[in-house]
Amino acid sequence: MQIVFEIGIVLLAYLLGSVPFGLLIVKLKTGKDVRDVESGRTGGTNAMRAAGFWAGFITAMLDILKGAGAVWLAKWLTPDLWVHVVAPLAAILGHNYSIFLPVRDENGKFLRLGGGAGGASSVGGAMGLWTGSILVILPLGMLTFFSLGIASVTTMAVALFAIIIFAVRALQGMGPWLYVWYGVGAELLLMWALRPNLKKLFEGNERVVKYSLNGWLRAKKEKNGSD
């Protein structure tokens, strides 16, 4: 009976992660469907492209809360550490493949589930497991984004930061090694969702935002080359 109860917790976490805040916020602000903009994802980066900075910021904060909320729910309902780890992974899965966002072809045939890439939700999952992680991951994530200027790399980096944080804490006897597996699972989910971006990275065609150090250096190089 306990296993059924814990499976139910994981399913609730998936449903929580499936709530497409980016779609809702962009729709309310502009009337647009964020899935028709750029990458077609529903996360904060694409919401910002579709409806401006604040839409993207609010989307990211709510997506962080989805990941954290999944852990808080699990901790409230069961002492099982495995469920505490699997619940935020289910929330990331829900964010990336939302049950509320079926993708169909022109004939109405179901193709797949839509969603985001899971970066913000993975940050939230880490925060739920250890609140202090947000004070490390967010600054490092911002540093990565505003130096490299590549959203996909930043997304994958936050899970790597989580792995390092939880491994260091486990080595110091301050947290369970099981939390490291959360970071590993999150990284795999993010990389799977970002397969098209990884291909562009290897080809050297991935988007670099202009208001980053990398973007500024590229623009300067192009300007000097045209002079």
VOGUKE-924401 format. One line per field, with one value per atom (N, C-alpha, C): x, y, z; residue in one letter; chain. Coordinates in steps of 0.05 Angstrom, whole numbers. Example, Ala and Ser with C-alpha at 12.3 -4.5 7.8 and 13.67 -1.06 7.14 Angstrom:
<rs>
u	(264_246_264_257_273_258)
v	(-114_-90_-66_-45_-21_1)
w	(156_156_156_142_143_157)
rest	(A_A_A_S_S_S)
kette	(A_A_A_A_A_A)
</rs>
This chain:
<rs>
u	(16_0_17_40_58_69_76_88_67_42_21_19_20_18_41_65_89_89_78_75_55_35_16_29_48_63_78_92_108_90_66_47_37_32_25_47_72_95_96_91_90_69_45_23_30_43_51_71_90_110_98_75_62_48_43_29_46_36_52_50_64_63_71_92_101_79_65_43_21_14_-8_0_24_33_35_47_49_22_4_-23_-38_-35_-49_-38_-11_1_-1_2_3_-18_-31_-50_-36_-9_6_7_13_19_49_62_91_103_86_96_101_90_95_119_133_155_182_201_228_230_240_244_218_196_170_167_187_186_171_163_146_160_187_202_207_222_227_241_261_276_258_242_224_201_192_171_182_208_220_221_228_229_201_180_153_140_146_130_147_173_190_202_219_235_218_198_182_166_156_142_161_185_205_214_217_226_204_179_158_154_157_155_177_201_224_220_210_206_184_163_142_151_168_179_198_213_230_212_190_172_159_156_145_164_190_209_211_213_215_189_166_141_138_149_148_163_186_201_187_177_163_138_124_101_110_131_141_151_166_176_153_132_108_94_93_77_92_118_133_162_174_202_221_211_228_245_272_290_288_283_281_258_236_212_219_235_243_260_275_292_277_260_245_223_211_189_198_221_229_237_247_253_227_206_180_169_175_166_180_206_221_210_204_193_166_150_124_127_147_152_160_177_188_167_151_131_105_92_67_43_29_4_-17_-13_-32_-25_-2_7_12_-9_-5_1_19_26_14_-1_-15_-8_-10_-5_-30_-29_-52_-77_-74_-98_-108_-95_-104_-92_-73_-60_-39_-40_-22_7_25_54_71_68_84_72_85_78_98_88_105_112_130_138_163_179_204_228_250_275_282_269_271_292_306_327_317_297_287_275_261_249_271_293_315_328_330_340_321_295_276_277_282_285_308_331_354_348_334_326_309_290_273_288_309_325_343_355_371_367_354_347_371_393_417_429_421_432_425_402_393_413_426_445_471_475_499_492_471_464_455_439_429_452_470_492_510_516_533_519_493_477_477_474_475_502_523_550_555_545_548_533_509_492_504_512_521_550_564_591_590_579_578_555_533_510_495_497_483_463_438_417_418_423_423_446_469_492_486_474_466_447_428_408_422_440_454_473_484_503_490_465_452_450_445_444_472_492_520_527_519_524_511_487_472_488_498_514_538_552_576_568_547_539_532_515_506_529_548_571_589_594_610_597_571_557_557_555_555_583_604_631_636_623_626_607_591_571_548_542_521_495_496_473_476_455_456_468_482_493_470_447_424_417_422_416_433_457_474_460_445_431_409_398_379_393_417_431_438_445_451_426_404_379_370_372_364_381_407_425_417_411_404_378_358_333_337_354_359_373_393_408_390_372_353_334_325_307_321_347_362_378_370_384_387_367_371_392_392_411_440_442_469_480_462_471_481_466_475_501_505_530_553_550_572_578_557_560_569_569_577_556_530_508_489_495_477_476_451_447_463_476_490_476_468_453_473_464_481_490_473_480_496_513_532_560_579_607_615_607_612_599_573_559_572_581_595_621_636_662_657_636_630_622_605_596_620_637_661_679_682_699_687_660_647_649_647_649_677_697_725_731_718_723_710_689_675_687_703_716_738)
v	(-24_0_25_24_47_54_34_39_53_45_58_87_93_120_137_125_140_145_125_129_152_154_176_203_204_229_237_218_223_233_221_229_258_264_292_312_303_320_325_304_307_326_324_342_371_375_401_413_396_405_411_398_401_427_442_468_487_495_511_541_550_578_597_589_606_611_590_592_611_607_623_652_658_686_701_688_701_705_686_688_712_714_736_763_764_790_799_781_789_776_755_740_720_720_701_673_654_627_624_621_621_598_577_555_562_586_595_614_618_637_622_629_618_588_580_551_536_551_538_526_530_520_539_529_545_556_554_563_593_602_631_645_631_644_650_631_635_654_653_672_701_704_731_740_722_729_737_723_728_752_758_778_797_796_815_803_819_810_801_816_809_784_779_754_731_734_713_708_730_729_715_723_711_682_675_647_631_641_627_622_643_641_620_620_600_572_570_543_533_551_544_533_546_538_511_504_478_456_459_439_438_461_461_450_458_449_419_406_377_364_375_365_370_394_401_383_377_360_332_322_295_293_314_314_315_328_331_304_289_265_239_239_214_220_204_207_194_181_165_184_182_199_195_170_164_180_181_197_226_236_264_270_251_255_251_231_225_246_257_277_301_314_337_329_304_294_291_282_280_307_327_355_365_359_368_354_328_312_324_332_345_371_387_413_408_389_384_370_353_338_339_362_368_353_341_327_346_372_393_404_396_408_386_372_353_367_356_367_348_360_344_354_336_345_358_365_380_363_337_319_312_324_319_295_282_259_267_253_260_253_272_267_264_283_282_302_304_325_348_372_395_406_426_437_454_454_470_452_463_448_440_452_443_456_476_489_501_517_530_510_490_470_453_449_434_450_477_494_492_492_490_464_442_416_415_427_429_446_467_485_470_454_439_418_406_387_401_423_439_469_483_511_528_524_540_537_516_512_534_547_569_593_596_618_613_588_581_578_564_557_582_599_623_642_649_667_654_628_614_612_608_606_633_655_681_688_680_684_669_644_628_641_650_661_688_706_732_732_710_708_693_669_653_663_671_681_659_635_612_600_603_593_563_548_519_509_522_515_522_545_553_533_524_505_479_469_444_449_473_479_478_486_488_460_439_412_403_411_404_417_442_456_441_431_416_390_376_352_359_380_388_396_412_421_397_379_356_337_334_317_328_354_367_365_369_367_338_319_291_283_293_288_299_321_334_323_303_291_309_328_348_341_320_313_285_273_245_244_222_219_216_207_203_229_252_277_282_270_272_260_238_225_243_261_281_297_308_324_309_283_267_263_256_252_277_300_326_332_327_333_316_291_274_283_291_301_327_345_370_365_348_342_329_312_299_320_338_359_378_381_401_388_365_352_370_384_402_424_434_454_443_418_406_402_395_393_420_441_468_476_468_474_462_436_421_433_444_455_484_496_524_544_535_552_560_553_559_590_599_628_638_661_675_702_707_732_755_778_801_815_812_826_809_792_776_783_775_781_768_743_729_743_752_766_793_807_833_829_809_803_796_780_772_796_813_837_855_858_875_864_837_824_828_825_828_857_876_904_911_900_905_892_869_855_869_885_899_927_936_963_963)
w	(0_0_0_15_16_-11_-27_-53_-71_-69_-85_-77_-51_-41_-52_-52_-60_-91_-106_-135_-139_-123_-125_-120_-101_-96_-121_-133_-157_-180_-183_-204_-199_-173_-166_-173_-168_-175_-205_-220_-250_-258_-247_-254_-247_-224_-216_-236_-244_-263_-291_-296_-323_-326_-305_-307_-325_-348_-367_-361_-340_-332_-355_-370_-392_-412_-419_-438_-428_-402_-390_-388_-379_-375_-402_-422_-448_-460_-457_-468_-455_-428_-414_-422_-425_-431_-460_-478_-506_-524_-514_-531_-550_-549_-566_-553_-570_-561_-561_-537_-535_-552_-558_-574_-603_-611_-638_-640_-618_-617_-615_-632_-631_-626_-603_-597_-594_-588_-583_-555_-538_-511_-493_-469_-452_-427_-427_-404_-404_-384_-380_-403_-415_-437_-461_-468_-491_-485_-460_-451_-452_-446_-448_-477_-494_-523_-533_-523_-532_-520_-494_-481_-463_-465_-450_-425_-412_-390_-367_-359_-335_-339_-363_-368_-365_-375_-373_-344_-329_-301_-284_-287_-271_-278_-304_-312_-299_-300_-288_-258_-244_-215_-209_-224_-220_-227_-248_-255_-233_-221_-198_-175_-170_-149_-155_-181_-187_-178_-183_-175_-145_-132_-103_-90_-101_-90_-91_-112_-114_-91_-84_-61_-35_-31_-6_-3_-24_-23_-14_-26_-20_9_18_46_66_58_76_79_57_56_63_60_66_74_91_99_80_59_41_23_26_11_-19_-26_-55_-68_-53_-63_-65_-44_-45_-69_-79_-102_-128_-129_-154_-159_-138_-142_-159_-152_-169_-197_-200_-228_-243_-230_-243_-250_-233_-240_-264_-267_-291_-315_-312_-334_-342_-322_-328_-343_-334_-347_-376_-381_-408_-426_-414_-429_-414_-417_-402_-413_-395_-403_-414_-407_-416_-443_-455_-480_-502_-510_-532_-558_-573_-599_-620_-638_-659_-687_-706_-734_-745_-770_-783_-784_-781_-782_-754_-734_-706_-694_-707_-696_-675_-652_-630_-638_-633_-640_-615_-596_-572_-552_-529_-509_-510_-509_-510_-482_-482_-456_-459_-438_-437_-437_-426_-424_-396_-376_-348_-331_-341_-325_-299_-300_-276_-256_-267_-249_-236_-250_-237_-215_-219_-197_-173_-178_-157_-142_-157_-144_-125_-134_-116_-92_-96_-73_-53_-64_-46_-29_-41_-26_-6_-13_6_-2_15_9_1_15_10_-18_-33_-60_-78_-74_-92_-90_-67_-64_-79_-87_-102_-132_-137_-165_-181_-169_-184_-192_-173_-181_-202_-199_-218_-245_-244_-269_-284_-269_-281_-292_-277_-287_-313_-314_-338_-362_-357_-378_-389_-370_-379_-388_-385_-396_-422_-423_-448_-466_-453_-469_-484_-475_-488_-468_-474_-455_-450_-471_-469_-451_-454_-437_-407_-403_-376_-364_-380_-370_-361_-377_-370_-346_-344_-323_-295_-293_-266_-254_-270_-259_-251_-266_-259_-233_-229_-203_-180_-185_-164_-157_-177_-172_-154_-161_-145_-117_-114_-87_-70_-80_-63_-58_-77_-72_-50_-51_-31_-3_-2_23_34_16_24_35_21_31_58_64_90_111_103_121_127_109_114_98_82_66_55_46_35_7_2_-25_-46_-36_-54_-69_-57_-70_-95_-95_-119_-143_-138_-160_-171_-154_-165_-187_-181_-200_-225_-222_-246_-263_-250_-264_-278_-264_-276_-300_-298_-321_-345_-341_-363_-376_-360_-370_-386_-376_-390_-417_-416_-441_-462_-453_-472_-484_-468_-478_-497_-493_-508_-531_-540_-562_-586_-595_-619_-613_-589_-582_-580_-571_-570_-598_-617_-645_-655_-649_-658_-644_-619_-605_-619_-626_-639_-667_-679_-706_-705_-681_-677_-685_-685_-694_-672_-647_-625_-620_-614_-609_-586_-590_-568_-564_-539_-534_-534_-545_-549_-524_-502_-478_-458_-469_-454_-462_-446_-453_-480_-484_-509_-532_-528_-549_-556_-535_-539_-554_-547_-561_-590_-595_-622_-639_-627_-642_-648_-629_-632_-654_-654_-675_-703_-704_-730_-740_-721_-728_-738_-724_-733_-759_-764_-789_-813_-807_-829_-834_-815_-819_-839)
rest	(M_M_M_Q_Q_Q_I_I_I_V_V_V_F_F_F_E_E_E_I_I_I_G_G_G_I_I_I_V_V_V_L_L_L_L_L_L_A_A_A_Y_Y_Y_L_L_L_L_L_L_G_G_G_S_S_S_V_V_V_P_P_P_F_F_F_G_G_G_L_L_L_L_L_L_I_I_I_V_V_V_K_K_K_L_L_L_K_K_K_T_T_T_G_G_G_K_K_K_D_D_D_V_V_V_R_R_R_D_D_D_V_V_V_E_E_E_S_S_S_G_G_G_R_R_R_T_T_T_G_G_G_G_G_G_T_T_T_N_N_N_A_A_A_M_M_M_R_R_R_A_A_A_A_A_A_G_G_G_F_F_F_W_W_W_A_A_A_G_G_G_F_F_F_I_I_I_T_T_T_A_A_A_M_M_M_L_L_L_D_D_D_I_I_I_L_L_L_K_K_K_G_G_G_A_A_A_G_G_G_A_A_A_V_V_V_W_W_W_L_L_L_A_A_A_K_K_K_W_W_W_L_L_L_T_T_T_P_P_P_D_D_D_L_L_L_W_W_W_V_V_V_H_H_H_V_V_V_V_V_V_A_A_A_P_P_P_L_L_L_A_A_A_A_A_A_I_I_I_L_L_L_G_G_G_H_H_H_N_N_N_Y_Y_Y_S_S_S_I_I_I_F_F_F_L_L_L_P_P_P_V_V_V_R_R_R_D_D_D_E_E_E_N_N_N_G_G_G_K_K_K_F_F_F_L_L_L_R_R_R_L_L_L_G_G_G_G_G_G_G_G_G_A_A_A_G_G_G_G_G_G_A_A_A_S_S_S_S_S_S_V_V_V_G_G_G_G_G_G_A_A_A_M_M_M_G_G_G_L_L_L_W_W_W_T_T_T_G_G_G_S_S_S_I_I_I_L_L_L_V_V_V_I_I_I_L_L_L_P_P_P_L_L_L_G_G_G_M_M_M_L_L_L_T_T_T_F_F_F_F_F_F_S_S_S_L_L_L_G_G_G_I_I_I_A_A_A_S_S_S_V_V_V_T_T_T_T_T_T_M_M_M_A_A_A_V_V_V_A_A_A_L_L_L_F_F_F_A_A_A_I_I_I_I_I_I_I_I_I_F_F_F_A_A_A_V_V_V_R_R_R_A_A_A_L_L_L_Q_Q_Q_G_G_G_M_M_M_G_G_G_P_P_P_W_W_W_L_L_L_Y_Y_Y_V_V_V_W_W_W_Y_Y_Y_G_G_G_V_V_V_G_G_G_A_A_A_E_E_E_L_L_L_L_L_L_L_L_L_M_M_M_W_W_W_A_A_A_L_L_L_R_R_R_P_P_P_N_N_N_L_L_L_K_K_K_K_K_K_L_L_L_F_F_F_E_E_E_G_G_G_N_N_N_E_E_E_R_R_R_V_V_V_V_V_V_K_K_K_Y_Y_Y_S_S_S_L_L_L_N_N_N_G_G_G_W_W_W_L_L_L_R_R_R_A_A_A_K_K_K_K_K_K_E_E_E_K_K_K_N_N_N_G_G_G_S_S_S_D_D_D)
kette	(A_A_A_A_A_A_A_A_A_A_A_A_A_A_A_A_A_A_A_A_A_A_A_A_A_A_A_A_A_A_A_A_A_A_A_A_A_A_A_A_A_A_A_A_A_A_A_A_A_A_A_A_A_A_A_A_A_A_A_A_A_A_A_A_A_A_A_A_A_A_A_A_A_A_A_A_A_A_A_A_A_A_A_A_A_A_A_A_A_A_A_A_A_A_A_A_A_A_A_A_A_A_A_A_A_A_A_A_A_A_A_A_A_A_A_A_A_A_A_A_A_A_A_A_A_A_A_A_A_A_A_A_A_A_A_A_A_A_A_A_A_A_A_A_A_A_A_A_A_A_A_A_A_A_A_A_A_A_A_A_A_A_A_A_A_A_A_A_A_A_A_A_A_A_A_A_A_A_A_A_A_A_A_A_A_A_A_A_A_A_A_A_A_A_A_A_A_A_A_A_A_A_A_A_A_A_A_A_A_A_A_A_A_A_A_A_A_A_A_A_A_A_A_A_A_A_A_A_A_A_A_A_A_A_A_A_A_A_A_A_A_A_A_A_A_A_A_A_A_A_A_A_A_A_A_A_A_A_A_A_A_A_A_A_A_A_A_A_A_A_A_A_A_A_A_A_A_A_A_A_A_A_A_A_A_A_A_A_A_A_A_A_A_A_A_A_A_A_A_A_A_A_A_A_A_A_A_A_A_A_A_A_A_A_A_A_A_A_A_A_A_A_A_A_A_A_A_A_A_A_A_A_A_A_A_A_A_A_A_A_A_A_A_A_A_A_A_A_A_A_A_A_A_A_A_A_A_A_A_A_A_A_A_A_A_A_A_A_A_A_A_A_A_A_A_A_A_A_A_A_A_A_A_A_A_A_A_A_A_A_A_A_A_A_A_A_A_A_A_A_A_A_A_A_A_A_A_A_A_A_A_A_A_A_A_A_A_A_A_A_A_A_A_A_A_A_A_A_A_A_A_A_A_A_A_A_A_A_A_A_A_A_A_A_A_A_A_A_A_A_A_A_A_A_A_A_A_A_A_A_A_A_A_A_A_A_A_A_A_A_A_A_A_A_A_A_A_A_A_A_A_A_A_A_A_A_A_A_A_A_A_A_A_A_A_A_A_A_A_A_A_A_A_A_A_A_A_A_A_A_A_A_A_A_A_A_A_A_A_A_A_A_A_A_A_A_A_A_A_A_A_A_A_A_A_A_A_A_A_A_A_A_A_A_A_A_A_A_A_A_A_A_A_A_A_A_A_A_A_A_A_A_A_A_A_A_A_A_A_A_A_A_A_A_A_A_A_A_A_A_A_A_A_A_A_A_A_A_A_A_A_A_A_A_A_A_A_A_A_A_A_A_A_A_A_A_A_A_A_A_A_A_A_A_A_A_A_A_A_A_A_A_A_A_A_A_A_A_A_A_A_A_A_A_A_A_A_A_A_A_A_A_A_A_A_A_A_A_A_A_A_A_A_A_A_A_A_A_A_A_A_A_A_A_A_A_A_A_A_A_A_A_A_A_A_A_A_A_A_A_A)
</rs>
